Amino acid sequence: MQLLKSEDGAITAEYAIATLAGVAFAGLMLLVLKSEEVRSLLFKLIAGAIGLG
């Protein structure tokens, strides 16, 4: 029964899953930010916030 209760390696697996999720999210954000429409919208938003637009 000790074998079933052991959580050795569980934290490592959690870190691996969190890392994969982070990489997937970064890839998704890269695709979104490469879009010309999104880039234009962000530029207008930032320019308006700092008083250029």
mmCIF file of the N, C-alpha and C atoms, coordinates in Angstrom:
data_MODEL
# 
_entry.id   MODEL 
# 
loop_
_atom_site.group_PDB 
_atom_site.id 
_atom_site.type_symbol 
_atom_site.label_atom_id 
_atom_site.label_alt_id 
_atom_site.label_comp_id 
_atom_site.label_asym_id 
_atom_site.label_entity_id 
_atom_site.label_seq_id 
_atom_site.pdbx_PDB_ins_code 
_atom_site.Cartn_x 
_atom_site.Cartn_y 
_atom_site.Cartn_z 
_atom_site.occupancy 
_atom_site.B_iso_or_equiv 
_atom_site.pdbx_formal_charge 
_atom_site.auth_seq_id 
_atom_site.auth_comp_id 
_atom_site.auth_asym_id 
_atom_site.auth_atom_id 
_atom_site.pdbx_PDB_model_num 
ATOM 1   N N  . MET A 1 1  ? 0.815  -1.202 0.000   1.00 0.00 ? 1  MET A N  1 
ATOM 2   C CA . MET A 1 1  ? 0.000  0.000  0.000   1.00 0.00 ? 1  MET A CA 1 
ATOM 3   C C  . MET A 1 1  ? 0.853  1.258  0.000   1.00 0.00 ? 1  MET A C  1 
ATOM 4   N N  . GLN A 1 2  ? 2.080  1.152  0.452   1.00 0.00 ? 2  GLN A N  1 
ATOM 5   C CA . GLN A 1 2  ? 2.960  2.325  0.475   1.00 0.00 ? 2  GLN A CA 1 
ATOM 6   C C  . GLN A 1 2  ? 3.219  2.825  -0.953  1.00 0.00 ? 2  GLN A C  1 
ATOM 7   N N  . LEU A 1 3  ? 3.277  1.923  -1.908  1.00 0.00 ? 3  LEU A N  1 
ATOM 8   C CA . LEU A 1 3  ? 3.542  2.292  -3.294  1.00 0.00 ? 3  LEU A CA 1 
ATOM 9   C C  . LEU A 1 3  ? 2.432  3.185  -3.845  1.00 0.00 ? 3  LEU A C  1 
ATOM 10  N N  . LEU A 1 4  ? 1.197  2.912  -3.487  1.00 0.00 ? 4  LEU A N  1 
ATOM 11  C CA . LEU A 1 4  ? 0.079  3.705  -3.980  1.00 0.00 ? 4  LEU A CA 1 
ATOM 12  C C  . LEU A 1 4  ? 0.009  5.083  -3.336  1.00 0.00 ? 4  LEU A C  1 
ATOM 13  N N  . LYS A 1 5  ? 0.540  5.235  -2.132  1.00 0.00 ? 5  LYS A N  1 
ATOM 14  C CA . LYS A 1 5  ? 0.468  6.508  -1.429  1.00 0.00 ? 5  LYS A CA 1 
ATOM 15  C C  . LYS A 1 5  ? 1.642  7.426  -1.750  1.00 0.00 ? 5  LYS A C  1 
ATOM 16  N N  . SER A 1 6  ? 2.669  6.894  -2.373  1.00 0.00 ? 6  SER A N  1 
ATOM 17  C CA . SER A 1 6  ? 3.856  7.688  -2.672  1.00 0.00 ? 6  SER A CA 1 
ATOM 18  C C  . SER A 1 6  ? 3.539  8.744  -3.726  1.00 0.00 ? 6  SER A C  1 
ATOM 19  N N  . GLU A 1 7  ? 3.956  9.978  -3.450  1.00 0.00 ? 7  GLU A N  1 
ATOM 20  C CA . GLU A 1 7  ? 3.750  11.064 -4.404  1.00 0.00 ? 7  GLU A CA 1 
ATOM 21  C C  . GLU A 1 7  ? 5.074  11.547 -4.977  1.00 0.00 ? 7  GLU A C  1 
ATOM 22  N N  . ASP A 1 8  ? 6.091  10.708 -4.908  1.00 0.00 ? 8  ASP A N  1 
ATOM 23  C CA . ASP A 1 8  ? 7.381  11.073 -5.484  1.00 0.00 ? 8  ASP A CA 1 
ATOM 24  C C  . ASP A 1 8  ? 7.211  11.343 -6.975  1.00 0.00 ? 8  ASP A C  1 
ATOM 25  N N  . GLY A 1 9  ? 7.704  12.464 -7.413  1.00 0.00 ? 9  GLY A N  1 
ATOM 26  C CA . GLY A 1 9  ? 7.612  12.820 -8.821  1.00 0.00 ? 9  GLY A CA 1 
ATOM 27  C C  . GLY A 1 9  ? 6.357  13.581 -9.185  1.00 0.00 ? 9  GLY A C  1 
ATOM 28  N N  . ALA A 1 10 ? 5.403  13.691 -8.273  1.00 0.00 ? 10 ALA A N  1 
ATOM 29  C CA . ALA A 1 10 ? 4.160  14.393 -8.583  1.00 0.00 ? 10 ALA A CA 1 
ATOM 30  C C  . ALA A 1 10 ? 4.417  15.873 -8.835  1.00 0.00 ? 10 ALA A C  1 
ATOM 31  N N  . ILE A 1 11 ? 5.281  16.471 -8.043  1.00 0.00 ? 11 ILE A N  1 
ATOM 32  C CA . ILE A 1 11 ? 5.571  17.891 -8.219  1.00 0.00 ? 11 ILE A CA 1 
ATOM 33  C C  . ILE A 1 11 ? 6.287  18.115 -9.547  1.00 0.00 ? 11 ILE A C  1 
ATOM 34  N N  . THR A 1 12 ? 7.178  17.223 -9.913  1.00 0.00 ? 12 THR A N  1 
ATOM 35  C CA . THR A 1 12 ? 7.874  17.338 -11.193 1.00 0.00 ? 12 THR A CA 1 
ATOM 36  C C  . THR A 1 12 ? 6.880  17.278 -12.344 1.00 0.00 ? 12 THR A C  1 
ATOM 37  N N  . ALA A 1 13 ? 5.915  16.390 -12.256 1.00 0.00 ? 13 ALA A N  1 
ATOM 38  C CA . ALA A 1 13 ? 4.892  16.288 -13.296 1.00 0.00 ? 13 ALA A CA 1 
ATOM 39  C C  . ALA A 1 13 ? 4.055  17.561 -13.355 1.00 0.00 ? 13 ALA A C  1 
ATOM 40  N N  . GLU A 1 14 ? 3.745  18.134 -12.194 1.00 0.00 ? 14 GLU A N  1 
ATOM 41  C CA . GLU A 1 14 ? 2.979  19.383 -12.173 1.00 0.00 ? 14 GLU A CA 1 
ATOM 42  C C  . GLU A 1 14 ? 3.769  20.512 -12.819 1.00 0.00 ? 14 GLU A C  1 
ATOM 43  N N  . TYR A 1 15 ? 5.064  20.578 -12.536 1.00 0.00 ? 15 TYR A N  1 
ATOM 44  C CA . TYR A 1 15 ? 5.903  21.593 -13.174 1.00 0.00 ? 15 TYR A CA 1 
ATOM 45  C C  . TYR A 1 15 ? 5.942  21.399 -14.685 1.00 0.00 ? 15 TYR A C  1 
ATOM 46  N N  . ALA A 1 16 ? 6.026  20.165 -15.120 1.00 0.00 ? 16 ALA A N  1 
ATOM 47  C CA . ALA A 1 16 ? 6.069  19.879 -16.557 1.00 0.00 ? 16 ALA A CA 1 
ATOM 48  C C  . ALA A 1 16 ? 4.771  20.309 -17.232 1.00 0.00 ? 16 ALA A C  1 
ATOM 49  N N  . ILE A 1 17 ? 3.646  20.029 -16.607 1.00 0.00 ? 17 ILE A N  1 
ATOM 50  C CA . ILE A 1 17 ? 2.354  20.418 -17.172 1.00 0.00 ? 17 ILE A CA 1 
ATOM 51  C C  . ILE A 1 17 ? 2.225  21.934 -17.203 1.00 0.00 ? 17 ILE A C  1 
ATOM 52  N N  . ALA A 1 18 ? 2.635  22.604 -16.130 1.00 0.00 ? 18 ALA A N  1 
ATOM 53  C CA . ALA A 1 18 ? 2.571  24.067 -16.095 1.00 0.00 ? 18 ALA A CA 1 
ATOM 54  C C  . ALA A 1 18 ? 3.490  24.677 -17.149 1.00 0.00 ? 18 ALA A C  1 
ATOM 55  N N  . THR A 1 19 ? 4.655  24.091 -17.349 1.00 0.00 ? 19 THR A N  1 
ATOM 56  C CA . THR A 1 19 ? 5.583  24.590 -18.368 1.00 0.00 ? 19 THR A CA 1 
ATOM 57  C C  . THR A 1 19 ? 4.993  24.423 -19.764 1.00 0.00 ? 19 THR A C  1 
ATOM 58  N N  . LEU A 1 20 ? 4.407  23.277 -20.033 1.00 0.00 ? 20 LEU A N  1 
ATOM 59  C CA . LEU A 1 20 ? 3.775  23.052 -21.335 1.00 0.00 ? 20 LEU A CA 1 
ATOM 60  C C  . LEU A 1 20 ? 2.618  24.016 -21.565 1.00 0.00 ? 20 LEU A C  1 
ATOM 61  N N  . ALA A 1 21 ? 1.837  24.268 -20.530 1.00 0.00 ? 21 ALA A N  1 
ATOM 62  C CA . ALA A 1 21 ? 0.734  25.219 -20.662 1.00 0.00 ? 21 ALA A CA 1 
ATOM 63  C C  . ALA A 1 21 ? 1.274  26.620 -20.943 1.00 0.00 ? 21 ALA A C  1 
ATOM 64  N N  . GLY A 1 22 ? 2.351  26.992 -20.279 1.00 0.00 ? 22 GLY A N  1 
ATOM 65  C CA . GLY A 1 22 ? 2.958  28.301 -20.514 1.00 0.00 ? 22 GLY A CA 1 
ATOM 66  C C  . GLY A 1 22 ? 3.488  28.446 -21.927 1.00 0.00 ? 22 GLY A C  1 
ATOM 67  N N  . VAL A 1 23 ? 4.121  27.404 -22.432 1.00 0.00 ? 23 VAL A N  1 
ATOM 68  C CA . VAL A 1 23 ? 4.644  27.434 -23.801 1.00 0.00 ? 23 VAL A CA 1 
ATOM 69  C C  . VAL A 1 23 ? 3.495  27.517 -24.808 1.00 0.00 ? 23 VAL A C  1 
ATOM 70  N N  . ALA A 1 24 ? 2.437  26.772 -24.564 1.00 0.00 ? 24 ALA A N  1 
ATOM 71  C CA . ALA A 1 24 ? 1.280  26.817 -25.459 1.00 0.00 ? 24 ALA A CA 1 
ATOM 72  C C  . ALA A 1 24 ? 0.651  28.205 -25.454 1.00 0.00 ? 24 ALA A C  1 
ATOM 73  N N  . PHE A 1 25 ? 0.534  28.813 -24.280 1.00 0.00 ? 25 PHE A N  1 
ATOM 74  C CA . PHE A 1 25 ? -0.037 30.155 -24.180 1.00 0.00 ? 25 PHE A CA 1 
ATOM 75  C C  . PHE A 1 25 ? 0.852  31.169 -24.901 1.00 0.00 ? 25 PHE A C  1 
ATOM 76  N N  . ALA A 1 26 ? 2.159  31.051 -24.736 1.00 0.00 ? 26 ALA A N  1 
ATOM 77  C CA . ALA A 1 26 ? 3.087  31.965 -25.411 1.00 0.00 ? 26 ALA A CA 1 
ATOM 78  C C  . ALA A 1 26 ? 2.972  31.825 -26.928 1.00 0.00 ? 26 ALA A C  1 
ATOM 79  N N  . GLY A 1 27 ? 2.837  30.610 -27.408 1.00 0.00 ? 27 GLY A N  1 
ATOM 80  C CA . GLY A 1 27 ? 2.664  30.393 -28.840 1.00 0.00 ? 27 GLY A CA 1 
ATOM 81  C C  . GLY A 1 27 ? 1.378  31.005 -29.354 1.00 0.00 ? 27 GLY A C  1 
ATOM 82  N N  . LEU A 1 28 ? 0.321  30.865 -28.593 1.00 0.00 ? 28 LEU A N  1 
ATOM 83  C CA . LEU A 1 28 ? -0.958 31.461 -28.973 1.00 0.00 ? 28 LEU A CA 1 
ATOM 84  C C  . LEU A 1 28 ? -0.862 32.980 -29.004 1.00 0.00 ? 28 LEU A C  1 
ATOM 85  N N  . MET A 1 29 ? -0.219 33.556 -27.994 1.00 0.00 ? 29 MET A N  1 
ATOM 86  C CA . MET A 1 29 ? -0.061 35.013 -27.954 1.00 0.00 ? 29 MET A CA 1 
ATOM 87  C C  . MET A 1 29 ? 0.790  35.501 -29.125 1.00 0.00 ? 29 MET A C  1 
ATOM 88  N N  . LEU A 1 30 ? 1.794  34.746 -29.490 1.00 0.00 ? 30 LEU A N  1 
ATOM 89  C CA . LEU A 1 30 ? 2.635  35.114 -30.628 1.00 0.00 ? 30 LEU A CA 1 
ATOM 90  C C  . LEU A 1 30 ? 1.811  35.143 -31.910 1.00 0.00 ? 30 LEU A C  1 
ATOM 91  N N  . LEU A 1 31 ? 0.962  34.146 -32.099 1.00 0.00 ? 31 LEU A N  1 
ATOM 92  C CA . LEU A 1 31 ? 0.103  34.131 -33.283 1.00 0.00 ? 31 LEU A CA 1 
ATOM 93  C C  . LEU A 1 31 ? -0.852 35.316 -33.294 1.00 0.00 ? 31 LEU A C  1 
ATOM 94  N N  . VAL A 1 32 ? -1.430 35.624 -32.146 1.00 0.00 ? 32 VAL A N  1 
ATOM 95  C CA . VAL A 1 32 ? -2.380 36.734 -32.063 1.00 0.00 ? 32 VAL A CA 1 
ATOM 96  C C  . VAL A 1 32 ? -1.677 38.060 -32.325 1.00 0.00 ? 32 VAL A C  1 
ATOM 97  N N  . LEU A 1 33 ? -0.520 38.264 -31.717 1.00 0.00 ? 33 LEU A N  1 
ATOM 98  C CA . LEU A 1 33 ? 0.175  39.542 -31.848 1.00 0.00 ? 33 LEU A CA 1 
ATOM 99  C C  . LEU A 1 33 ? 0.805  39.735 -33.225 1.00 0.00 ? 33 LEU A C  1 
ATOM 100 N N  . LYS A 1 34 ? 0.976  38.667 -33.990 1.00 0.00 ? 34 LYS A N  1 
ATOM 101 C CA . LYS A 1 34 ? 1.489  38.805 -35.354 1.00 0.00 ? 34 LYS A CA 1 
ATOM 102 C C  . LYS A 1 34 ? 0.402  39.283 -36.307 1.00 0.00 ? 34 LYS A C  1 
ATOM 103 N N  . SER A 1 35 ? -0.838 39.220 -35.890 1.00 0.00 ? 35 SER A N  1 
ATOM 104 C CA . SER A 1 35 ? -1.950 39.669 -36.715 1.00 0.00 ? 35 SER A CA 1 
ATOM 105 C C  . SER A 1 35 ? -1.871 41.184 -36.896 1.00 0.00 ? 35 SER A C  1 
ATOM 106 N N  . GLU A 1 36 ? -1.999 41.642 -38.123 1.00 0.00 ? 36 GLU A N  1 
ATOM 107 C CA . GLU A 1 36 ? -1.907 43.077 -38.416 1.00 0.00 ? 36 GLU A CA 1 
ATOM 108 C C  . GLU A 1 36 ? -3.033 43.855 -37.740 1.00 0.00 ? 36 GLU A C  1 
ATOM 109 N N  . GLU A 1 37 ? -4.223 43.273 -37.669 1.00 0.00 ? 37 GLU A N  1 
ATOM 110 C CA . GLU A 1 37 ? -5.349 43.954 -37.035 1.00 0.00 ? 37 GLU A CA 1 
ATOM 111 C C  . GLU A 1 37 ? -5.096 44.175 -35.549 1.00 0.00 ? 37 GLU A C  1 
ATOM 112 N N  . VAL A 1 38 ? -4.594 43.150 -34.881 1.00 0.00 ? 38 VAL A N  1 
ATOM 113 C CA . VAL A 1 38 ? -4.313 43.259 -33.450 1.00 0.00 ? 38 VAL A CA 1 
ATOM 114 C C  . VAL A 1 38 ? -3.174 44.237 -33.217 1.00 0.00 ? 38 VAL A C  1 
ATOM 115 N N  . ARG A 1 39 ? -2.157 44.173 -34.048 1.00 0.00 ? 39 ARG A N  1 
ATOM 116 C CA . ARG A 1 39 ? -1.020 45.081 -33.914 1.00 0.00 ? 39 ARG A CA 1 
ATOM 117 C C  . ARG A 1 39 ? -1.471 46.536 -34.088 1.00 0.00 ? 39 ARG A C  1 
ATOM 118 N N  . SER A 1 40 ? -2.327 46.786 -35.065 1.00 0.00 ? 40 SER A N  1 
ATOM 119 C CA . SER A 1 40 ? -2.844 48.136 -35.301 1.00 0.00 ? 40 SER A CA 1 
ATOM 120 C C  . SER A 1 40 ? -3.687 48.611 -34.120 1.00 0.00 ? 40 SER A C  1 
ATOM 121 N N  . LEU A 1 41 ? -4.525 47.740 -33.606 1.00 0.00 ? 41 LEU A N  1 
ATOM 122 C CA . LEU A 1 41 ? -5.360 48.090 -32.460 1.00 0.00 ? 41 LEU A CA 1 
ATOM 123 C C  . LEU A 1 41 ? -4.511 48.424 -31.240 1.00 0.00 ? 41 LEU A C  1 
ATOM 124 N N  . LEU A 1 42 ? -3.492 47.619 -30.971 1.00 0.00 ? 42 LEU A N  1 
ATOM 125 C CA . LEU A 1 42 ? -2.609 47.885 -29.837 1.00 0.00 ? 42 LEU A CA 1 
ATOM 126 C C  . LEU A 1 42 ? -1.850 49.189 -30.020 1.00 0.00 ? 42 LEU A C  1 
ATOM 127 N N  . PHE A 1 43 ? -1.398 49.471 -31.244 1.00 0.00 ? 43 PHE A N  1 
ATOM 128 C CA . PHE A 1 43 ? -0.682 50.719 -31.502 1.00 0.00 ? 43 PHE A CA 1 
ATOM 129 C C  . PHE A 1 43 ? -1.587 51.917 -31.235 1.00 0.00 ? 43 PHE A C  1 
ATOM 130 N N  . LYS A 1 44 ? -2.829 51.853 -31.722 1.00 0.00 ? 44 LYS A N  1 
ATOM 131 C CA . LYS A 1 44 ? -3.777 52.950 -31.491 1.00 0.00 ? 44 LYS A CA 1 
ATOM 132 C C  . LYS A 1 44 ? -4.060 53.121 -30.005 1.00 0.00 ? 44 LYS A C  1 
ATOM 133 N N  . LEU A 1 45 ? -4.206 52.032 -29.297 1.00 0.00 ? 45 LEU A N  1 
ATOM 134 C CA . LEU A 1 45 ? -4.485 52.085 -27.865 1.00 0.00 ? 45 LEU A CA 1 
ATOM 135 C C  . LEU A 1 45 ? -3.326 52.723 -27.107 1.00 0.00 ? 45 LEU A C  1 
ATOM 136 N N  . ILE A 1 46 ? -2.109 52.297 -27.409 1.00 0.00 ? 46 ILE A N  1 
ATOM 137 C CA . ILE A 1 46 ? -0.934 52.837 -26.723 1.00 0.00 ? 46 ILE A CA 1 
ATOM 138 C C  . ILE A 1 46 ? -0.698 54.290 -27.121 1.00 0.00 ? 46 ILE A C  1 
ATOM 139 N N  . ALA A 1 47 ? -0.849 54.601 -28.404 1.00 0.00 ? 47 ALA A N  1 
ATOM 140 C CA . ALA A 1 47 ? -0.659 55.980 -28.862 1.00 0.00 ? 47 ALA A CA 1 
ATOM 141 C C  . ALA A 1 47 ? -1.670 56.910 -28.200 1.00 0.00 ? 47 ALA A C  1 
ATOM 142 N N  . GLY A 1 48 ? -2.896 56.453 -28.055 1.00 0.00 ? 48 GLY A N  1 
ATOM 143 C CA . GLY A 1 48 ? -3.914 57.263 -27.381 1.00 0.00 ? 48 GLY A CA 1 
ATOM 144 C C  . GLY A 1 48 ? -3.606 57.443 -25.903 1.00 0.00 ? 48 GLY A C  1 
ATOM 145 N N  . ALA A 1 49 ? -3.044 56.422 -25.291 1.00 0.00 ? 49 ALA A N  1 
ATOM 146 C CA . ALA A 1 49 ? -2.745 56.488 -23.860 1.00 0.00 ? 49 ALA A CA 1 
ATOM 147 C C  . ALA A 1 49 ? -1.600 57.452 -23.564 1.00 0.00 ? 49 ALA A C  1 
ATOM 148 N N  . ILE A 1 50 ? -0.643 57.559 -24.480 1.00 0.00 ? 50 ILE A N  1 
ATOM 149 C CA . ILE A 1 50 ? 0.484  58.464 -24.218 1.00 0.00 ? 50 ILE A CA 1 
ATOM 150 C C  . ILE A 1 50 ? 0.321  59.804 -24.926 1.00 0.00 ? 50 ILE A C  1 
ATOM 151 N N  . GLY A 1 51 ? -0.823 60.010 -25.552 1.00 0.00 ? 51 GLY A N  1 
ATOM 152 C CA . GLY A 1 51 ? -1.139 61.314 -26.118 1.00 0.00 ? 51 GLY A CA 1 
ATOM 153 C C  . GLY A 1 51 ? -0.632 61.554 -27.522 1.00 0.00 ? 51 GLY A C  1 
ATOM 154 N N  . LEU A 1 52 ? -0.334 60.514 -28.272 1.00 0.00 ? 52 LEU A N  1 
ATOM 155 C CA . LEU A 1 52 ? 0.125  60.694 -29.647 1.00 0.00 ? 52 LEU A CA 1 
ATOM 156 C C  . LEU A 1 52 ? -1.013 60.617 -30.655 1.00 0.00 ? 52 LEU A C  1 
ATOM 157 N N  . GLY A 1 53 ? -2.137 60.109 -30.222 1.00 0.00 ? 53 GLY A N  1 
ATOM 158 C CA . GLY A 1 53 ? -3.198 59.890 -31.196 1.00 0.00 ? 53 GLY A CA 1 
ATOM 159 C C  . GLY A 1 53 ? -4.466 60.586 -30.945 1.00 0.00 ? 53 GLY A C  1 
# 
